[in-house]
Amino acid sequence: MAIGFDHALGLHESALLLRERRAGVLAANLANADTPHYKARDIDFGALLEAAAGQGKGLRTTRERHIGAGGVGGDGQLLYRTPTQPTLDDNSVDAEIEMAQFARNALDFQASLTFLQARFRGISKALKGE
């Protein structure tokens, strides 16, 4: 019985990809903090992770010409952040909120990396028979 990486690693691989994507979105928000009429964006991490968890159990393609169910974090899943204060230039980026979200995302990314490293160590020990 073969063990695939998708089963051995769990959702941590998908979580890393989603956190990487979210870091890019948050960085774009910070870069455009002074751009007039820019609307802050974000992704719904929980919903996308649930969708990634369901991909393994739900639809799958059996032929190469079948249409897949879509990848993790497609472009249609970017959401607009609700502004906390109106601004004169109609920019909805709050730099403090964006920096806090970016820092939290970086910590969560590091946590997922730590979990993956522990998994790889466990798999390595199992393969060596330790």
C-alpha positions as CSV (number, residue, x, y, z in Angstrom):
1,M,0.0,0.0,0.0
2,A,1.6,3.3,-1.2
3,I,1.4,6.4,1.0
4,G,1.1,9.6,-0.9
5,F,2.5,12.9,0.3
6,D,-1.1,14.4,0.2
7,H,-2.1,11.9,2.9
8,A,1.1,12.1,4.9
9,L,1.3,15.9,5.0
10,G,-2.4,16.6,5.6
11,L,-3.6,20.1,5.1
12,H,-0.4,21.8,5.9
13,E,0.8,21.9,2.3
14,S,-2.5,23.7,1.3
15,A,-2.2,26.0,4.3
16,L,1.3,27.1,3.3
17,L,0.1,27.8,-0.3
18,L,-2.9,29.8,1.0
19,R,-0.8,31.7,3.5
20,E,1.8,32.6,0.8
21,R,-1.1,33.9,-1.4
22,R,-2.5,35.9,1.5
23,A,0.9,37.4,2.2
24,G,1.0,38.7,-1.4
25,V,-2.5,40.2,-1.1
26,L,-1.7,41.9,2.2
27,A,1.6,43.2,0.8
28,A,-0.2,44.7,-2.2
29,N,-2.6,46.4,0.3
30,L,0.3,47.9,2.2
31,A,2.1,49.0,-1.1
32,N,-1.1,50.8,-2.1
33,A,-1.9,52.5,1.2
34,D,-1.5,55.9,-0.4
35,T,-3.1,55.2,-3.8
36,P,-6.4,57.0,-4.2
37,H,-9.5,54.9,-4.7
38,Y,-7.6,51.7,-3.9
39,K,-9.8,49.1,-2.1
40,A,-8.1,46.7,0.4
41,R,-8.5,43.0,-0.5
42,D,-8.1,39.8,1.5
43,I,-8.9,36.1,1.2
44,D,-11.2,34.0,3.4
45,F,-8.5,31.6,4.7
46,G,-10.9,29.4,6.6
47,A,-13.3,28.9,3.6
48,L,-10.4,28.2,1.2
49,L,-8.8,25.7,3.6
50,E,-12.2,23.9,3.9
51,A,-12.4,23.8,0.1
52,A,-8.9,22.4,-0.1
53,A,-9.8,19.7,2.5
54,G,-12.9,18.8,0.5
55,Q,-11.0,18.5,-2.8
56,G,-9.5,15.2,-1.8
57,K,-12.8,13.7,-0.9
58,G,-15.1,15.2,-3.5
59,L,-14.7,15.7,-7.3
60,R,-11.8,14.1,-9.1
61,T,-11.0,13.7,-12.7
62,T,-10.7,10.2,-14.2
63,R,-9.7,11.3,-17.7
64,E,-7.2,14.0,-18.8
65,R,-9.9,15.9,-20.7
66,H,-12.2,16.3,-17.7
67,I,-12.7,19.7,-16.2
68,G,-11.2,19.9,-12.7
69,A,-12.8,21.3,-9.6
70,G,-10.4,24.2,-9.5
71,G,-7.2,24.9,-7.6
72,V,-6.7,26.3,-4.1
73,G,-7.3,30.0,-3.9
74,G,-8.5,31.0,-7.3
75,D,-8.7,34.6,-8.3
76,G,-12.5,34.8,-7.8
77,Q,-12.1,34.3,-4.1
78,L,-10.5,37.7,-3.3
79,L,-12.7,39.7,-1.0
80,Y,-12.8,43.4,-0.3
81,R,-12.0,44.5,3.2
82,T,-14.6,46.6,4.9
83,P,-13.1,50.0,5.8
84,T,-13.1,51.1,9.4
85,Q,-12.9,54.8,8.7
86,P,-13.9,56.8,5.6
87,T,-11.0,58.7,3.9
88,L,-11.0,61.7,1.6
89,D,-9.3,59.8,-1.2
90,D,-11.6,56.8,-0.9
91,N,-8.8,54.4,-0.1
92,S,-9.9,51.6,2.3
93,V,-6.4,50.5,3.4
94,D,-5.7,50.9,7.1
95,A,-1.9,50.4,7.4
96,E,-2.0,49.3,11.1
97,I,-4.6,46.7,10.4
98,E,-2.8,45.5,7.3
99,M,0.5,45.2,9.2
100,A,-1.1,43.3,12.0
101,Q,-2.7,40.9,9.6
102,F,0.6,40.5,7.7
103,A,2.4,39.7,11.0
104,R,-0.3,37.2,12.1
105,N,-0.1,35.6,8.7
106,A,3.7,35.3,8.9
107,L,3.4,33.7,12.3
108,D,0.8,31.2,11.1
109,F,3.0,30.5,8.0
110,Q,5.9,29.7,10.4
111,A,3.7,27.4,12.5
112,S,2.6,25.5,9.4
113,L,6.3,25.1,8.3
114,T,7.1,23.8,11.8
115,F,4.4,21.2,11.6
116,L,5.6,20.1,8.1
117,Q,9.2,19.8,9.3
118,A,8.0,17.6,12.2
119,R,6.0,15.5,9.7
120,F,9.1,15.1,7.5
121,R,11.2,14.1,10.4
122,G,8.7,11.5,11.5
123,I,8.5,10.1,7.9
124,S,12.3,10.0,7.7
125,K,12.5,8.2,11.1
126,A,9.9,5.7,9.9
127,L,11.7,5.0,6.7
128,K,15.0,4.5,8.6
129,G,13.3,2.2,11.0
130,E,14.1,4.3,14.1
